[in-house]
């Protein structure tokens, strides 16, 4: 018996078992894990009668067979279609179809056959969340693309730092995009270049977007907790909508304080400090001089971010600094970024840039012995240590919005309590 026939028998057997339960009038439903009082967790099974109308059927349509395969990295289209046990001639014709170029590694395909093994349709999720469907027609296969209806679910996971944030995220199956959001959320309070310690831990509640039960990508982080050197930091997403129903929001502490600082602690997402603020022996001049900034070692081409909303005051070359960008921020603040390999397209004096926006790229121009970023933070023209200066915070939740804020974030805080107490990974 072919694998296709075996799959069909298994599916029909499962459907028959389900039909037996349904016709007996009993369906078992299992409650999901949810937080209760004092962080107690209950799990129960509930049996309820379910009336089945005679015209309803729980069995699959007669003779319909379904197979699923995943397009693995290194696969060929011929090999993939052979695993689906398609007719060889049709498989070759389908492999040459222009629409198959929309298939990407890691994508799952669903194929529907009749009892004789003839392919009726083949579908998969393409780029930009489109559902690509091949259907049998008189001339072969027709192609259609429609907007896929993705389902949003909530994942809850936790991990412990052993070496780095991303290594801990990988160990817990947390996507890199989620780990990056966590770093951005707490970047104003935790220097992820210097402050991480072995044994630090974090928990995160985030959205996942799924299609036909398969995860397509991760979404927004809804809540997170980070315990760094024994100090606990928490953040929750609080969103609002304007008159045109456009969503906006940000991350706040559970008491309503804005986690977004007026300035990011570091202009690079991840790097290491190669030269600190203060007196040092200059690596080229070989004399003791005051180092009025911080050097971050990073590969050439690493993106450099604006640490705050600002206006470009200078972009160009400046002596030993090489390629430089100077930004002017609100009040008496300004920042300088030196030794750059290049600037983002369109960056010019007077241009406005937003916090976190890429302005340039790490390089080795000017007086530099290796690729790194020289970063200066000034208040009223005086250089200050960017790793130690107190950074002002953005505005908190307005008092008039606090009741709405409390209602939105309370369930998220309960989820963080659940993960912290159970140390498990959950998906709803």
VOPAGU-2260 file (C-alpha; in pm, 1 decimal, decimal comma):
REM VOPAGU-2260
SITE   aa  ch    i         X         Y         Z
SITE  UNK   A    0       0,0       0,0       0,0
SITE  UNK   A    1     136,2     346,6     -89,4
SITE  UNK   A    2     204,7     611,6     175,2
SITE  UNK   A    3     -86,1     805,5      26,4
SITE  UNK   A    4    -319,3     512,5      86,8
SITE  UNK   A    5    -187,1     466,4     441,3
SITE  UNK   A    6    -246,1     833,8     517,5
SITE  UNK   A    7    -598,2     810,3     384,5
SITE  UNK   A    8    -676,2     506,0     599,4
SITE  UNK   A    9    -542,3     680,3     908,6
SITE  UNK   A   10    -748,0     993,7     840,5
SITE  UNK   A   11   -1064,0     788,9     778,5
SITE  UNK   A   12   -1005,9     583,4    1094,0
SITE  UNK   A   13    -965,9     901,6    1300,9
SITE  UNK   A   14   -1276,5    1049,5    1142,5
SITE  UNK   A   15   -1470,5     732,3    1219,4
SITE  UNK   A   16   -1367,6     744,4    1584,0
SITE  UNK   A   17   -1474,0    1107,6    1603,4
SITE  UNK   A   18   -1807,3    1020,3    1442,7
SITE  UNK   A   19   -1865,3     749,5    1703,5
SITE  UNK   A   20   -1813,6     998,2    1983,9
SITE  UNK   A   21   -2030,6    1259,8    1819,7
SITE  UNK   A   22   -2319,5    1024,1    1751,0
SITE  UNK   A   23   -2315,5     908,0    2109,6
SITE  UNK   A   24   -2391,9    1269,6    2202,6
SITE  UNK   A   25   -2075,4    1327,6    2408,2
SITE  UNK   A   26   -1779,3    1546,2    2317,4
SITE  UNK   A   27   -1483,1    1597,5    2553,0
SITE  UNK   A   28   -1346,0    1950,3    2582,6
SITE  UNK   A   29   -1023,0    2021,8    2771,2
SITE  UNK   A   30    -978,1    2353,6    2947,8
SITE  UNK   A   31    -662,1    2548,1    2877,3
SITE  UNK   A   32    -423,5    2637,7    3156,5
SITE  UNK   A   33    -517,4    2975,3    3297,4
SITE  UNK   A   34    -415,8    3177,3    3604,2
SITE  UNK   A   35    -638,8    3164,5    3910,8
SITE  UNK   A   36    -627,1    3322,0    4257,0
SITE  UNK   A   37    -288,1    3317,8    4429,1
SITE  UNK   A   38    -129,8    3195,8    4103,5
SITE  UNK   A   39    -305,6    2858,8    4140,4
SITE  UNK   A   40    -329,6    2662,2    3814,9
SITE  UNK   A   41    -619,7    2423,0    3750,1
SITE  UNK   A   42    -668,3    2185,1    3462,7
SITE  UNK   A   43    -992,5    1997,9    3407,1
SITE  UNK   A   44   -1187,5    1791,8    3155,1
SITE  UNK   A   45   -1551,2    1869,1    3086,9
SITE  UNK   A   46   -1802,8    1640,7    2912,1
SITE  UNK   A   47   -2105,9    1804,5    2759,7
SITE  UNK   A   48   -2393,7    1666,1    2548,2
SITE  UNK   A   49   -2388,7    1786,4    2190,2
SITE  UNK   A   50   -2695,2    1754,7    1970,2
SITE  UNK   A   51   -2612,0    1633,2    1617,7
SITE  UNK   A   52   -2860,2    1715,7    1345,4
SITE  UNK   A   53   -2915,3    1429,3    1095,3
SITE  UNK   A   54   -2804,7    1641,6     800,5
SITE  UNK   A   55   -2468,2    1718,0     960,7
SITE  UNK   A   56   -2174,7    1491,1     884,9
SITE  UNK   A   57   -1847,2    1461,8    1070,9
SITE  UNK   A   58   -1693,5    1231,0     808,4
SITE  UNK   A   59   -1473,9    1365,7     526,6
SITE  UNK   A   60   -1614,9    1387,3     176,4
SITE  UNK   A   61   -1615,3    1051,8      -0,4
SITE  UNK   A   62   -1276,1     953,7    -138,3
SITE  UNK   A   63   -1095,9    1282,4     -54,3
SITE  UNK   A   64    -733,9    1228,4      45,6
SITE  UNK   A   65    -507,2    1497,1     192,3
SITE  UNK   A   66    -131,3    1502,1     229,1
SITE  UNK   A   67      95,6    1763,9     385,8
SITE  UNK   A   68     466,7    1815,6     321,7
SITE  UNK   A   69     716,4    2086,8     409,5
SITE  UNK   A   70     957,0    2239,7     159,2
SITE  UNK   A   71    1285,3    2193,5     343,2
SITE  UNK   A   72    1600,2    2395,3     284,4
SITE  UNK   A   73    1800,9    2211,6      18,8
SITE  UNK   A   74    1490,6    2047,1    -127,9
SITE  UNK   A   75    1420,0    2043,8    -499,7
SITE  UNK   A   76    1068,7    2089,1    -635,2
SITE  UNK   A   77    1096,6    1749,7    -801,3
SITE  UNK   A   78    1185,9    1583,3    -471,3
SITE  UNK   A   79     907,9    1764,0    -285,3
SITE  UNK   A   80     639,9    1668,0    -537,0
SITE  UNK   A   81     770,7    1310,0    -545,3
SITE  UNK   A   82     708,7    1287,2    -168,9
SITE  UNK   A   83     348,7    1388,4    -238,4
SITE  UNK   A   84     328,6    1083,7    -471,4
SITE  UNK   A   85     199,2    1286,0    -762,0
SITE  UNK   A   86     180,8    1153,6   -1115,2
SITE  UNK   A   87     537,1    1201,3   -1251,3
SITE  UNK   A   88     424,8    1385,9   -1566,6
SITE  UNK   A   89     200,9    1622,8   -1367,6
SITE  UNK   A   90     474,7    1675,0   -1110,9
SITE  UNK   A   91     718,4    1783,3   -1383,0
SITE  UNK   A   92     460,1    2019,9   -1533,7
SITE  UNK   A   93     379,7    2171,3   -1192,5
SITE  UNK   A   94     747,6    2211,6   -1105,8
SITE  UNK   A   95     790,3    2424,7   -1420,7
SITE  UNK   A   96     492,7    2645,7   -1333,5
SITE  UNK   A   97     586,6    3009,9   -1268,5
SITE  UNK   A   98     379,5    3013,5    -949,1
SITE  UNK   A   99     601,3    2755,6    -780,5
SITE  UNK   A  100     867,3    3025,5    -755,4
SITE  UNK   A  101     657,8    3172,4    -474,1
SITE  UNK   A  102     746,9    2871,2    -258,6
SITE  UNK   A  103    1005,2    2941,7      11,9
SITE  UNK   A  104    1206,0    2701,2     235,0
SITE  UNK   A  105    1014,4    2607,5     548,7
SITE  UNK   A  106     675,0    2651,9     382,7
SITE  UNK   A  107     416,1    2376,3     431,3
SITE  UNK   A  108     207,8    2254,1     136,9
SITE  UNK   A  109    -133,2    2088,2     146,9
SITE  UNK   A  110    -232,6    1862,1    -145,5
SITE  UNK   A  111    -581,8    1721,6    -203,6
SITE  UNK   A  112    -625,1    1400,9    -409,2
SITE  UNK   A  113    -917,9    1184,6    -510,7
SITE  UNK   A  114    -928,2     811,2    -433,6
SITE  UNK   A  115    -736,7     727,8    -752,1
SITE  UNK   A  116    -445,2     950,7    -654,7
SITE  UNK   A  117    -527,3    1235,2    -895,5
SITE  UNK   A  118    -428,3    1575,0    -761,2
SITE  UNK   A  119    -720,7    1818,5    -735,4
SITE  UNK   A  120    -548,8    2113,1    -564,7
SITE  UNK   A  121    -225,1    2221,8    -402,5
SITE  UNK   A  122    -193,4    2523,7    -173,1
SITE  UNK   A  123      69,8    2699,2      38,2
SITE  UNK   A  124     126,9    3035,4     203,5
SITE  UNK   A  125     331,0    3269,5     -13,7
SITE  UNK   A  126     495,2    3600,9      63,8
SITE  UNK   A  127     291,7    3894,1     194,7
SITE  UNK   A  128      47,5    3650,2     358,9
SITE  UNK   A  129    -111,3    3538,1      30,7
SITE  UNK   A  130    -263,3    3191,9     -10,2
SITE  UNK   A  131    -130,4    3039,5    -333,7
SITE  UNK   A  132    -366,7    2775,7    -474,5
SITE  UNK   A  133    -319,8    2548,2    -777,4
SITE  UNK   A  134    -645,8    2390,5    -898,2
SITE  UNK   A  135    -693,7    2131,4   -1169,3
SITE  UNK   A  136    -846,0    2273,3   -1485,8
SITE  UNK   A  137    -909,0    2148,4   -1838,9
SITE  UNK   A  138    -570,0    2283,2   -1951,7
SITE  UNK   A  139    -368,6    2165,2   -1652,2
SITE  UNK   A  140    -351,0    2372,3   -1332,6
SITE  UNK   A  141    -480,8    2722,8   -1276,0
SITE  UNK   A  142    -319,7    2955,0   -1021,4
SITE  UNK   A  143    -493,5    3192,9    -781,8
SITE  UNK   A  144    -366,1    3414,3    -500,4
SITE  UNK   A  145    -591,6    3536,0    -221,4
SITE  UNK   A  146    -530,9    3711,2     107,3
SITE  UNK   A  147    -477,1    3443,8     372,7
SITE  UNK   A  148    -676,2    3462,5     694,0
SITE  UNK   A  149    -413,6    3431,1     966,2
SITE  UNK   A  150    -505,1    3336,4    1320,1
SITE  UNK   A  151    -338,4    3524,4    1604,3
SITE  UNK   A  152    -249,5    3319,7    1909,5
SITE  UNK   A  153     -62,3    3404,2    2229,7
SITE  UNK   A  154     258,3    3228,0    2333,1
SITE  UNK   A  155     407,7    3242,8    2683,6
SITE  UNK   A  156     769,1    3133,2    2736,1
SITE  UNK   A  157    1059,5    3186,8    2973,7
SITE  UNK   A  158    1433,2    3122,6    2972,7
SITE  UNK   A  159    1751,6    3168,3    3175,9
SITE  UNK   A  160    2063,4    3351,9    3057,1
SITE  UNK   A  161    2365,2    3121,4    3027,9
SITE  UNK   A  162    2575,9    3319,5    2782,5
SITE  UNK   A  163    2363,5    3570,0    2587,6
SITE  UNK   A  164    2006,3    3684,1    2535,9
SITE  UNK   A  165    1979,4    3523,0    2192,6
SITE  UNK   A  166    2127,9    3193,6    2309,7
SITE  UNK   A  167    1872,7    3182,3    2591,7
SITE  UNK   A  168    1593,8    3266,2    2348,6
SITE  UNK   A  169    1704,3    2988,2    2111,4
SITE  UNK   A  170    1713,4    2738,2    2397,2
SITE  UNK   A  171    1348,8    2816,4    2480,1
SITE  UNK   A  172    1229,1    2829,1    2120,2
SITE  UNK   A  173    1170,5    3204,5    2134,5
SITE  UNK   A  174    1207,4    3371,9    1791,3
SITE  UNK   A  175    1493,1    3618,5    1739,7
SITE  UNK   A  176    1240,9    3889,7    1647,3
SITE  UNK   A  177    1084,9    3852,5    1992,8
SITE  UNK   A  178    1424,5    3861,7    2167,3
SITE  UNK   A  179    1508,6    4182,0    1979,7
SITE  UNK   A  180    1183,6    4340,7    2099,4
SITE  UNK   A  181    1266,5    4240,9    2457,9
SITE  UNK   A  182    1607,2    4407,7    2426,0
SITE  UNK   A  183    1448,1    4723,9    2287,4
SITE  UNK   A  184    1182,9    4732,4    2562,4
SITE  UNK   A  185    1432,2    4719,4    2847,5
SITE  UNK   A  186    1721,5    4891,5    2667,7
SITE  UNK   A  187    1672,9    5212,1    2864,9
SITE  UNK   A  188    1729,4    5031,3    3196,7
SITE  UNK   A  189    1955,4    4737,9    3105,2
SITE  UNK   A  190    2275,5    4766,8    2905,8
SITE  UNK   A  191    2270,0    4437,1    2718,2
SITE  UNK   A  192    2638,8    4483,0    2630,5
SITE  UNK   A  193    2761,5    4490,6    2991,2
SITE  UNK   A  194    2487,3    4418,9    3243,9
SITE  UNK   A  195    2382,8    4060,5    3163,8
SITE  UNK   A  196    2486,1    3795,4    3416,1
SITE  UNK   A  197    2464,2    3418,5    3410,7
SITE  UNK   A  198    2143,6    3323,5    3590,4
SITE  UNK   A  199    1946,8    3630,2    3479,6
SITE  UNK   A  200    1607,8    3522,6    3350,9
SITE  UNK   A  201    1322,4    3655,1    3146,1
SITE  UNK   A  202     964,4    3568,5    3057,2
SITE  UNK   A  203     769,4    3689,5    2757,1
SITE  UNK   A  204     410,2    3690,6    2634,5
SITE  UNK   A  205     387,8    3748,8    2260,6
SITE  UNK   A  206     164,6    3707,7    1957,4
SITE  UNK   A  207     214,4    3435,7    1698,1
SITE  UNK   A  208      42,9    3437,7    1360,6
SITE  UNK   A  209     -60,8    3094,0    1235,7
SITE  UNK   A  210    -214,3    2956,4     919,6
SITE  UNK   A  211    -388,6    2618,4     916,7
SITE  UNK   A  212    -230,8    2539,8    1253,4
SITE  UNK   A  213     125,7    2622,4    1143,9
SITE  UNK   A  214     317,8    2921,7    1281,8
SITE  UNK   A  215     394,2    3172,8    1007,8
SITE  UNK   A  216     576,2    3437,0    1211,5
SITE  UNK   A  217     591,1    3597,7    1551,9
SITE  UNK   A  218     415,2    3924,7    1624,4
SITE  UNK   A  219     420,6    4191,0    1891,9
SITE  UNK   A  220     542,9    4130,3    2244,0
SITE  UNK   A  221     246,1    4191,3    2475,7
SITE  UNK   A  222     426,1    4166,1    2810,1
SITE  UNK   A  223     770,8    4077,6    2938,3
SITE  UNK   A  224     966,4    4043,0    3259,1
SITE  UNK   A  225    1344,9    4058,0    3290,8
SITE  UNK   A  226    1530,9    3979,5    3612,8
SITE  UNK   A  227    1878,2    4132,7    3584,5
SITE  UNK   A  228    2120,6    4090,4    3876,1
SITE  UNK   A  229    1823,9    4034,5    4107,4
SITE  UNK   A  230    1633,1    4343,4    3998,0
SITE  UNK   A  231    1294,1    4283,2    3835,3
SITE  UNK   A  232    1179,7    4484,8    3532,9
SITE  UNK   A  233     833,9    4445,9    3381,4
SITE  UNK   A  234     674,2    4587,9    3069,6
SITE  UNK   A  235     326,7    4563,4    2917,5
SITE  UNK   A  236     193,4    4683,6    2584,1
SITE  UNK   A  237     -74,5    4951,2    2606,2
SITE  UNK   A  238    -243,2    5052,7    2283,8
SITE  UNK   A  239    -490,1    5318,5    2184,1
SITE  UNK   A  240    -676,8    5403,0    1863,4
SITE  UNK   A  241    -742,0    5744,4    1709,3
SITE  UNK   A  242   -1056,5    5868,9    1536,8
SITE  UNK   A  243    -957,5    5681,4    1219,7
SITE  UNK   A  244    -911,8    5358,1    1418,6
SITE  UNK   A  245    -535,3    5358,9    1365,9
SITE  UNK   A  246    -367,5    5165,4    1644,1
SITE  UNK   A  247     -72,8    5307,6    1833,0
SITE  UNK   A  248      84,0    5245,4    2168,3
SITE  UNK   A  249     395,9    5164,8    2361,7
SITE  UNK   A  250     542,7    4979,7    2656,4
SITE  UNK   A  251     478,2    5081,0    3015,9
SITE  UNK   A  252     552,2    4951,8    3362,4
SITE  UNK   A  253     243,5    4803,2    3532,6
SITE  UNK   A  254     206,3    5126,2    3731,8
SITE  UNK   A  255     176,1    5334,6    3413,9
SITE  UNK   A  256     531,6    5470,8    3390,1
SITE  UNK   A  257     658,0    5491,7    3033,4
SITE  UNK   A  258     941,9    5247,2    2967,2
SITE  UNK   A  259    1045,2    5439,4    2662,2
SITE  UNK   A  260    1330,9    5666,1    2758,3
SITE  UNK   A  261    1388,1    5994,1    2584,9
SITE  UNK   A  262    1726,3    5837,8    2491,0
SITE  UNK   A  263    1835,2    5482,2    2415,9
SITE  UNK   A  264    2122,6    5368,8    2631,9
SITE  UNK   A  265    2324,4    5251,1    2330,2
SITE  UNK   A  266    2330,3    5339,3    1958,2
SITE  UNK   A  267    2401,5    4974,9    1865,3
SITE  UNK   A  268    2162,9    4686,4    1927,3
SITE  UNK   A  269    2433,6    4441,3    2034,5
SITE  UNK   A  270    2806,7    4496,8    2065,3
SITE  UNK   A  271    3074,8    4533,8    2330,7
SITE  UNK   A  272    3251,5    4834,0    2482,2
SITE  UNK   A  273    3610,4    4839,4    2363,6
SITE  UNK   A  274    3706,8    5170,7    2523,7
SITE  UNK   A  275    3523,8    5338,9    2810,2
SITE  UNK   A  276    3467,1    5704,2    2896,9
SITE  UNK   A  277    3751,3    5885,6    3080,4
SITE  UNK   A  278    4129,6    5901,9    3070,7
SITE  UNK   A  279    4303,2    5649,5    2849,0
SITE  UNK   A  280    4623,8    5599,4    2651,1
SITE  UNK   A  281    4542,7    5693,4    2291,9
SITE  UNK   A  282    4599,8    5387,5    2070,6
SITE  UNK   A  283    4756,4    5594,3    1788,0
SITE  UNK   A  284    4911,4    5899,7    1957,1
SITE  UNK   A  285    5036,1    5683,8    2250,0
SITE  UNK   A  286    4970,8    5961,0    2502,7
SITE  UNK   A  287    4723,6    5989,7    2789,8
SITE  UNK   A  288    4417,0    6183,4    2689,5
SITE  UNK   A  289    4058,5    6225,7    2801,4
SITE  UNK   A  290    3830,4    5996,1    2604,2
SITE  UNK   A  291    3508,6    6194,4    2581,5
SITE  UNK   A  292    3294,2    5912,2    2453,6
SITE  UNK   A  293    3251,1    5535,7    2446,8
SITE  UNK   A  294    3383,7    5303,9    2175,4
SITE  UNK   A  295    3176,3    5004,6    2068,5
SITE  UNK   A  296    3357,1    4729,8    1879,0
SITE  UNK   A  297    3139,7    4596,9    1596,2
SITE  UNK   A  298    3184,8    4465,6    1241,5
SITE  UNK   A  299    3197,8    4713,2     955,0
SITE  UNK   A  300    2848,0    4774,9     825,3
SITE  UNK   A  301    2668,9    4728,7    1158,4
SITE  UNK   A  302    2368,8    4962,7    1174,6
SITE  UNK   A  303    2398,7    5271,4    1396,2
SITE  UNK   A  304    2073,6    5400,6    1552,1
SITE  UNK   A  305    1971,9    5749,8    1654,4
SITE  UNK   A  306    1938,1    5731,9    2033,2
SITE  UNK   A  307    1650,6    5982,3    2039,6
SITE  UNK   A  308    1423,2    6189,7    1819,6
SITE  UNK   A  309    1645,9    6455,3    1671,3
SITE  UNK   A  310    1750,7    6688,7    1391,4
SITE  UNK   A  311    2072,6    6628,3    1195,5
SITE  UNK   A  312    2319,3    6902,6    1282,4
SITE  UNK   A  313    2619,4    6772,9    1086,4
SITE  UNK   A  314    2690,0    6488,1     844,7
SITE  UNK   A  315    3027,3    6451,2     675,4
SITE  UNK   A  316    3395,3    6419,6     753,6
SITE  UNK   A  317    3557,2    6564,8    1066,8
SITE  UNK   A  318    3930,6    6516,5    1122,9
SITE  UNK   A  319    4029,9    6215,5    1332,5
SITE  UNK   A  320    3667,1    6116,2    1375,0
SITE  UNK   A  321    3646,0    6027,7    1005,2
SITE  UNK   A  322    3287,9    6012,7     884,8
SITE  UNK   A  323    3065,5    6171,2    1149,0
SITE  UNK   A  324    2699,3    6236,1    1225,3
SITE  UNK   A  325    2600,9    6491,0    1491,9
SITE  UNK   A  326    2240,2    6497,3    1612,5
SITE  UNK   A  327    2068,6    6773,1    1809,9
SITE  UNK   A  328    1795,9    6657,7    2049,3
SITE  UNK   A  329    1538,9    6835,2    2262,6
SITE  UNK   A  330    1670,5    7069,6    2527,2
SITE  UNK   A  331    2048,3    7089,5    2559,5
SITE  UNK   A  332    2127,2    6736,4    2443,8
SITE  UNK   A  333    2336,7    6633,5    2144,5
SITE  UNK   A  334    2510,6    6312,5    2032,9
SITE  UNK   A  335    2803,0    6234,7    1800,9
SITE  UNK   A  336    2872,5    5915,8    1602,9
SITE  UNK   A  337    3222,4    5873,4    1456,6
SITE  UNK   A  338    3447,1    5649,2    1238,5
SITE  UNK   A  339    3146,0    5556,3    1022,0
SITE  UNK   A  340    3180,4    5362,4     698,7
SITE  UNK   A  341    2884,8    5545,7     545,1
SITE  UNK   A  342    2552,3    5716,6     599,8
SITE  UNK   A  343    2195,4    5616,3     520,7
SITE  UNK   A  344    2067,6    5747,7     190,5
SITE  UNK   A  345    1913,1    6093,2     213,7
SITE  UNK   A  346    2065,3    6183,7     549,8
SITE  UNK   A  347    2144,3    6556,0     540,2
SITE  UNK   A  348    2172,4    6857,4     766,7
SITE  UNK   A  349    1831,4    6964,0     897,5
SITE  UNK   A  350    1666,7    6626,4     839,9
SITE  UNK   A  351    1451,3    6488,0    1120,3
SITE  UNK   A  352    1517,4    6134,7    1243,3
SITE  UNK   A  353    1321,5    5924,0    1490,6
SITE  UNK   A  354    1453,7    5734,1    1788,6
SITE  UNK   A  355    1587,1    5394,8    1678,4
SITE  UNK   A  356    1611,2    5494,7    1311,5
SITE  UNK   A  357    1927,1    5382,2    1129,5
SITE  UNK   A  358    2144,4    5682,3    1046,2
SITE  UNK   A  359    2479,3    5528,5     950,2
SITE  UNK   A  360    2702,7    5220,3     960,7
SITE  UNK   A  361    3004,3    5120,5    1168,3
SITE  UNK   A  362    3339,8    5166,1     999,5
SITE  UNK   A  363    3708,2    5245,2    1046,8
SITE  UNK   A  364    3747,7    5594,6     900,9
SITE  UNK   A  365    3969,7    5860,8    1058,5
SITE  UNK   A  366    4203,3    5767,4    1345,2
SITE  UNK   A  367    4089,0    5413,1    1410,8
SITE  UNK   A  368    4286,0    5092,6    1457,3
SITE  UNK   A  369    3984,9    4870,4    1387,1
SITE  UNK   A  370    3616,3    4888,3    1300,3
SITE  UNK   A  371    3418,6    5045,4    1584,4
SITE  UNK   A  372    3175,3    5324,0    1669,1
SITE  UNK   A  373    3287,8    5625,2    1870,2
SITE  UNK   A  374    2980,9    5763,8    2051,1
SITE  UNK   A  375    2958,9    6090,1    2247,3
SITE  UNK   A  376    2672,6    6218,8    2462,7
SITE  UNK   A  377    2672,1    6591,1    2548,0
SITE  UNK   A  378    2459,7    6812,1    2771,1
SITE  UNK   A  379    2496,4    7187,2    2706,2
SITE  UNK   A  380    2810,8    7109,6    2507,6
SITE  UNK   A  381    2978,9    6915,0    2789,9
SITE  UNK   A  382    3065,8    6548,6    2729,8
SITE  UNK   A  383    2903,1    6308,4    2975,2
SITE  UNK   A  384    2946,3    5935,3    3022,7
SITE  UNK   A  385    2657,1    5783,6    2819,6
SITE  UNK   A  386    2676,6    5462,0    3022,9
SITE  UNK   A  387    2623,5    5639,8    3355,6
SITE  UNK   A  388    2418,9    5954,3    3288,8
SITE  UNK   A  389    2057,1    5947,2    3407,6
SITE  UNK   A  390    1831,0    5938,6    3103,8
SITE  UNK   A  391    1497,4    6123,5    3114,0
SITE  UNK   A  392    1182,7    5917,2    3062,4
SITE  UNK   A  393     893,9    5980,7    2827,9
SITE  UNK   A  394     549,3    6080,3    2959,3
SITE  UNK   A  395     350,6    5825,0    3166,2
SITE  UNK   A  396      -6,1    5713,0    3100,8
SITE  UNK   A  397    -233,5    6016,3    3155,5
SITE  UNK   A  398    -432,6    6001,7    3480,0
SITE  UNK   A  399    -761,1    6006,6    3288,5
SITE  UNK   A  400    -661,6    5687,3    3103,7
SITE  UNK   A  401    -548,3    5489,0    3408,8
SITE  UNK   A  402    -877,0    5294,4    3453,3
SITE  UNK   A  403    -863,4    5180,3    3089,9
SITE  UNK   A  404    -491,4    5107,3    3122,7
SITE  UNK   A  405    -548,1    4893,2    3433,9
SITE  UNK   A  406    -820,6    4691,6    3261,5
SITE  UNK   A  407    -599,3    4622,2    2959,9
SITE  UNK   A  408    -277,5    4531,3    3139,9
SITE  UNK   A  409    -411,0    4331,3    3436,0
SITE  UNK   A  410    -455,1    4009,6    3229,9
SITE  UNK   A  411    -103,4    4052,7    3090,0
SITE  UNK   A  412      46,4    4089,0    3438,9
SITE  UNK   A  413    -143,2    3772,7    3543,1
SITE  UNK   A  414      21,3    3587,2    3254,4
SITE  UNK   A  415     366,6    3702,3    3368,4
SITE  UNK   A  416     286,5    3577,9    3718,9
SITE  UNK   A  417     182,5    3242,5    3572,8
SITE  UNK   A  418     502,7    3199,1    3373,7
SITE  UNK   A  419     720,8    3312,5    3663,1
SITE  UNK   A  420     563,7    3060,1    3897,4
SITE  UNK   A  421     549,2    2767,3    3656,7
SITE  UNK   A  422     860,2    2819,9    3439,8
SITE  UNK   A  423     684,2    2653,7    3147,4
SITE  UNK   A  424     614,8    2735,8    2785,4
SITE  UNK   A  425     247,4    2768,2    2691,1
SITE  UNK   A  426      62,5    2836,1    2369,6
SITE  UNK   A  427    -303,7    2929,0    2353,0
